[in-house]
């Protein structure tokens, strides 16, 4: 028989029954059941803590290492021994009793494994949240590759033939994009992968980048196909982001919520790993950016260094202000530089908040029908290949 002392409670493990028995020596009113996040200092533990708080769950944060900043953020950070230390079982069970722990989220594989075995062997009335971190990663990989399998035929159809990206390359694009905030959905990203296999050489230009989700995809694909260098243009200003043709929520509400000095920094963080050496940006509105691009064919800044351009556009992604006049102007400024076989991606051709992109897109399809080799709508965007 093994016995632990935990405050007012004796914790007895009977070898015959292999069951943990909790004996109270004092009648104490227990707090509401809580979820223990351990170790809470792990990034996944911190994320779970924040989400659980948003759901108004009662959370207890614990770790085997002290983090003063995290303790302030969480309100309290309890210290437990490492799971392999002899003192851990008693300290753990005391915490379970005094905080009325009925669930545990553990983002570290070794800790999860120890707790899973201890809880099972001692038949404790505690549930581990989710599967083990190792199983979660296996499932995450399987889901990603299943997505690639489901997308392969769709990508080939958008490519007008067979796309030569490997399954691993497609998976890499999907995974990278999933970690960056933005509204480009997976169908649009799949179509973006498809068009690069038939894009000519030349510059890749994006108007409107926010924090770089689509820009990172363009940078990766342009590098993979050696299409050309990528330039993103975004003023990151509230006045430029205000879409006068749209409802109040889009016109004012969303615009006011952003921090416009954070945006270019977040953009650089998201695009630097994939873009360094072949990617740059201009913090300008489309008109000024176009003039600078045509004048210098070069962009230099402290983040990405110097990147040179050809002045001939192979792929153009227009996703700036969606007011009709703004979209029309973007097309008038940039499309004359499109090379034969180049692709235009006109974002939000299908958009519930306004019809600027659709009106401009329909005009292009009508007036330039003889110059269009292929066109399709995917992921709310209009894709046009000019011949």
C-alpha positions in Angstrom: 0.0 0.0 0.0 1.2 3.5 -0.9 0.1 6.6 0.9 0.5 10.3 0.2 -0.4 13.1 2.5 -2.1 16.1 0.8 -3.3 18.8 3.2 -6.5 17.7 4.9 -6.7 14.6 2.7 -5.0 11.2 2.9 -4.4 9.6 -0.5 -4.2 5.8 -0.3 -3.3 3.5 -3.2 -4.4 0.0 -2.4 -2.3 -2.6 -4.2 -5.2 -5.1 -4.1 -7.7 -2.8 -5.7 -5.3 -0.7 -7.7 -7.6 2.3 -7.0 -7.0 5.6 -5.5 -9.1 6.4 -2.5 -9.6 10.0 -1.4 -10.3 10.4 2.3 -11.3 13.8 3.7 -10.3 14.7 7.2 -12.2 18.0 7.1 -15.4 19.1 5.5 -14.4 21.8 3.1 -16.6 23.3 0.5 -15.0 22.7 -2.9 -14.7 25.4 -5.6 -16.4 24.9 -8.9 -14.7 22.2 -11.1 -11.7 23.5 -13.0 -9.5 22.6 -15.9 -5.8 22.3 -15.1 -3.4 23.5 -17.8 0.0 21.9 -17.2 2.5 23.0 -18.2 0.9 26.4 -18.9 4.2 27.9 -20.0 4.1 25.9 -23.2 2.9 28.0 -26.2 0.0 25.5 -26.8 -0.8 25.7 -23.1 -1.0 29.5 -23.2 -3.2 29.3 -26.3 -5.6 26.8 -24.6 -5.7 29.0 -21.5 -6.8 32.0 -23.5 -9.4 30.1 -25.4 -10.8 28.6 -22.3 -11.0 32.0 -20.6 -13.0 33.3 -23.6 -15.4 30.4 -22.9 -15.7 31.4 -19.3 -14.2 28.1 -18.1 -12.6 28.0 -14.7 -8.8 27.5 -15.4 -5.9 26.7 -13.1 -2.5 27.3 -14.6 0.5 25.3 -13.4 4.1 24.7 -14.5 7.4 23.3 -13.3 9.2 26.4 -14.2 8.5 30.0 -13.1 7.5 32.7 -15.5 6.8 36.0 -13.8 5.3 37.7 -16.9 3.0 34.7 -17.6 1.9 34.6 -14.0 0.8 38.2 -14.3 -1.0 37.6 -17.5 -2.8 34.5 -16.2 -3.5 35.9 -12.7 -1.8 33.0 -11.0 0.8 30.4 -12.0 1.2 27.5 -9.6 4.4 25.5 -9.4 4.4 21.7 -9.5 7.5 19.5 -9.5 8.6 17.7 -12.7 6.5 14.6 -13.2 9.5 12.3 -12.7 10.3 13.8 -9.3 9.2 11.7 -6.3 7.3 14.6 -4.8 5.1 15.1 -7.9 2.2 12.6 -7.1 1.4 14.0 -3.7 1.7 17.6 -4.9 -0.4 16.9 -8.0 -3.1 15.2 -6.0 -3.2 18.0 -3.4 -3.7 20.4 -6.3 -6.5 18.2 -7.7 -8.3 18.2 -4.3 -7.9 21.8 -3.3 -8.8 23.2 -6.8 -11.4 20.6 -7.7 -9.7 19.6 -10.9 -11.8 17.4 -13.2 -10.0 18.0 -16.5 -6.4 18.5 -17.5 -5.0 19.9 -20.7 -1.3 18.9 -21.2 0.5 20.1 -24.3 3.8 18.2 -23.6 4.0 14.6 -24.7 6.0 13.3 -21.8 3.7 15.0 -19.2 0.6 13.8 -21.0 1.9 10.2 -21.1 2.7 10.3 -17.3 -0.7 11.8 -16.4 -2.6 9.4 -18.7 -0.9 6.4 -17.0 -1.2 7.7 -13.5 -4.9 8.6 -13.9 -5.7 5.3 -15.4 -3.8 3.1 -12.9 -5.4 4.9 -10.0 -8.8 5.3 -11.5 -9.0 9.0 -10.7 -12.1 10.9 -11.7 -10.1 13.2 -14.0 -10.2 13.4 -17.8 -7.4 14.5 -20.1 -8.6 16.9 -22.7 -8.0 15.7 -26.2 -5.5 13.1 -27.4 -1.8 13.2 -26.8 0.4 15.8 -28.5 2.0 13.1 -30.6 -1.4 11.7 -31.7 -2.6 15.2 -32.4 0.4 15.8 -34.7 -0.2 12.5 -36.5 -3.8 13.5 -37.0 -2.8 17.0 -38.2 -0.5 15.5 -40.8 -3.1 13.0 -42.0 -5.7 15.7 -42.4 -3.3 17.9 -44.3 -2.4 15.1 -46.7 -6.1 14.2 -47.1 -6.7 17.8 -48.1 -4.0 17.5 -50.7 -5.5 14.4 -52.1 -8.9 16.0 -52.3 -7.4 19.2 -53.9 -5.2 17.5 -56.5 -7.9 17.0 -59.1 -9.2 20.5 -58.5 -5.7 22.0 -58.9 -5.2 20.1 -62.1 -8.5 21.4 -63.5 -7.6 25.0 -62.6 -4.2 24.5 -64.2 -5.9 23.3 -67.4 -3.8 20.1 -67.3 -1.6 18.5 -64.8 0.1 20.7 -62.1 3.6 19.5 -61.5 3.7 20.5 -57.8 4.3 17.4 -55.6 2.0 16.5 -52.8 4.6 17.7 -50.3 4.8 21.1 -52.0 1.0 21.5 -52.1 0.9 20.6 -48.4 3.6 23.1 -47.6 1.7 25.9 -49.2 -1.6 25.0 -47.4 0.2 24.7 -44.1 2.1 28.0 -44.4 -1.1 29.9 -45.4 -3.0 28.4 -42.6 -0.7 30.1 -40.1 -1.2 33.6 -41.5 -4.3 35.7 -40.8 -6.3 36.5 -43.9 -9.5 35.8 -45.9 -8.0 34.0 -48.9 -9.7 30.6 -48.6 -8.2 27.3 -49.5 -10.0 27.1 -52.9 -8.4 30.4 -53.9 -5.0 29.3 -52.7 -5.3 26.0 -54.6 -6.1 28.0 -57.8 -3.1 30.2 -57.1 -0.9 27.1 -57.0 -2.5 25.9 -60.3 -1.9 29.0 -62.4 1.8 29.3 -61.7 2.7 26.2 -63.7 1.6 28.1 -66.8 2.7 31.6 -65.8 5.4 33.2 -68.0 8.5 34.8 -66.5 8.1 38.3 -65.1 7.2 40.3 -62.0 4.6 39.1 -59.5 2.6 42.1 -58.2 0.1 42.3 -55.4 -2.1 45.3 -54.6 -3.5 45.0 -51.0 -1.7 42.6 -48.7 -2.9 43.2 -45.1 -0.6 40.9 -43.1 0.7 38.8 -46.0 -1.2 35.6 -46.4 -1.6 35.7 -50.2 1.7 37.5 -50.5 3.5 34.7 -48.8 1.8 32.2 -51.2 2.8 34.2 -54.2 6.4 34.5 -52.9 6.7 30.7 -52.4 5.2 29.9 -55.8 7.2 32.5 -57.7 10.4 31.1 -56.1 9.4 27.5 -56.9 8.7 28.3 -60.5 11.4 30.9 -60.9 8.7 33.2 -62.2 10.3 36.5 -61.0 10.5 38.7 -58.0 7.5 39.7 -56.0 6.3 43.2 -55.0 3.5 43.8 -52.5 1.9 47.3 -52.4 -0.2 48.4 -49.5 -0.4 51.8 -47.8 -1.6 50.4 -44.5 -3.7 53.5 -43.8 -7.3 53.8 -42.5 -8.1 56.3 -45.2 -7.0 54.0 -48.0 -8.8 51.1 -46.5 -12.2 52.8 -46.2 -14.5 51.3 -48.8 -17.2 53.9 -49.5 -19.3 51.6 -51.6 -19.7 49.0 -48.8 -22.0 48.7 -45.7 -21.2 50.4 -42.5 -19.6 47.3 -40.9 -17.0 47.1 -43.6 -16.8 50.8 -44.4 -16.2 51.9 -40.8 -16.3 49.1 -38.2 -13.5 46.8 -39.6 -11.3 49.8 -40.6 -11.3 51.3 -37.1 -10.4 48.0 -35.5 -6.9 47.7 -37.0 -3.6 49.1 -35.7 -2.1 50.5 -38.9 1.5 50.6 -37.5 1.3 46.9 -36.5 0.1 45.7 -39.9 3.3 46.3 -41.9 5.4 44.7 -39.1 3.1 41.7 -39.0 3.3 41.5 -42.8 7.1 41.5 -42.7 7.2 38.8 -40.0 4.9 36.6 -42.1 6.6 37.0 -45.5 10.3 37.4 -44.5 11.0 33.6 -44.2 9.7 32.8 -47.6 10.5 36.0 -49.4 14.0 37.2 -48.5 16.0 37.8 -51.6 13.2 37.8 -54.1 10.4 39.8 -52.4 9.8 43.4 -51.3 7.0 45.8 -50.5 6.1 49.5 -50.9 4.0 51.2 -48.2 2.2 53.3 -50.8 -1.2 53.5 -52.4 -1.5 51.9 -55.8 -1.1 55.1 -57.9 2.1 56.2 -56.1 3.4 52.6 -56.0 2.9 52.2 -59.7 4.8 55.4 -60.5 7.7 54.4 -58.3 7.8 50.9 -59.7 7.9 52.2 -63.3 10.5 54.8 -62.5 13.0 52.8 -60.6 12.2 49.1 -61.2 13.9 48.5 -57.8 12.8 48.6 -54.2 15.1 48.8 -51.2 14.4 48.8 -47.5 16.0 47.6 -44.3 13.9 44.5 -43.9 14.2 42.9 -47.4 17.2 44.7 -48.8 17.2 45.6 -52.5 15.1 43.7 -55.0 15.1 44.5 -58.7 12.2 44.1 -61.1 11.7 43.7 -64.9 8.8 46.0 -65.4 6.8 43.2 -67.1 4.1 41.5 -65.0 3.6 37.7 -65.1 1.1 37.4 -62.3 -1.1 40.3 -60.9 -3.2 40.0 -57.7 -5.5 42.9 -57.1 -7.0 42.8 -53.6 -6.9 46.5 -52.5 -9.8 48.8 -51.9 -12.9 47.2 -53.4 -14.7 50.4 -54.4 -15.5 50.3 -58.1 -13.4 53.4 -58.9 -10.4 52.0 -57.0 -10.5 48.5 -58.6 -11.0 50.1 -62.1 -8.0 52.4 -61.5 -5.8 49.5 -60.3 -6.5 47.6 -63.5 -5.9 50.6 -65.7 -2.6 51.3 -63.9 -1.1 47.8 -63.9 -2.6 45.6 -66.6 -0.9 47.4 -69.5 2.4 45.9 -68.1 1.0 42.4 -68.2 3.0 40.1 -70.5 1.5 37.6 -73.0 0.3 34.6 -71.0 0.1 36.5 -67.8 -2.5 35.9 -65.1 -4.7 38.4 -63.3 -6.3 37.4 -60.0 -9.1 39.8 -59.2 -10.1 39.1 -55.6 -13.6 39.2 -54.3 -15.3 39.1 -57.7 -18.0 37.3 -55.7 -18.5 39.6 -52.6 -21.5 40.2 -50.5 -20.3 43.7 -49.4 -20.1 45.3 -52.8 -19.9 44.9 -56.5 -16.8 46.9 -57.5 -14.6 43.9 -58.4 -17.5 42.1 -60.2 -18.3 45.2 -62.3 -14.6 45.7 -63.3 -14.2 42.0 -63.9 -17.2 41.7 -66.1 -16.0 44.7 -68.1 -12.6 43.0 -68.6 -14.2 39.8 -69.7 -16.4 41.6 -72.2 -14.0 44.2 -73.6 -11.0 41.9 -73.8 -12.6 38.7 -74.8 -10.3 38.2 -77.7 -7.2 38.7 -75.5 -8.3 36.1 -72.9 -7.1 32.5 -73.2 -8.8 31.2 -70.0 -11.0 32.6 -67.2 -12.7 31.0 -64.2 -14.0 32.0 -60.8 -12.6 30.2 -57.7 -12.6 31.0 -54.0 -14.6 34.2 -54.8 -11.8 35.5 -57.1 -11.8 35.9 -60.8 -8.7 34.3 -62.6 -8.0 35.5 -66.1 -5.1 34.4 -68.4 -4.4 36.8 -71.1 -3.0 35.5 -74.5 
